[in-house]
Amino acid sequence: TPEIQMSKQRLESKKQTIEDAYAPPANFLEIDVTNPETHGFGKERYTDYEINLKTNLPVFRLKSSSVRRRYSDFDWLRNELERDSKILVPELPGKAWKRQLPFRGDEGLFEEDFIEERRKGLDGFINKVAGHPLAQNEKSLHMFLQDDVIDRNYVP
């Protein structure tokens, strides 16, 4: 019957060519939070992370960038997006108040395992945020991902 033939025709999809398979993806945005480094001593001690971005999305000024950010920078970004955008901003990994107490038997905030857990959490956070089409229009996100220094006095 013609109905069966028509439904069979719809199931046949266009075969993917080698050129299609190896062509650059239509739109991509890759962000990795890597290479944690701890700096300073005593109360001045902090850890920052390298944020590498590769994209072909036209909304981003640079197609490839690398900046270093610390937890407080992620916290700043989250607050900016919460205030200025219409998106539900995901949570950051916890502040780890207990790890900041004196007289601990370990390195507290600077323990390798803690830094790695935090790195994974920050990576998940920035990928969720940057993947959101509305967040991609926010100046704060672009500064965070691509400017060497964040201008905290910017006008959104």
Order of alpha helices (4+ residues) and beta strands (2+ residues): alpha-alpha-beta-beta-beta-alpha-alpha-alpha
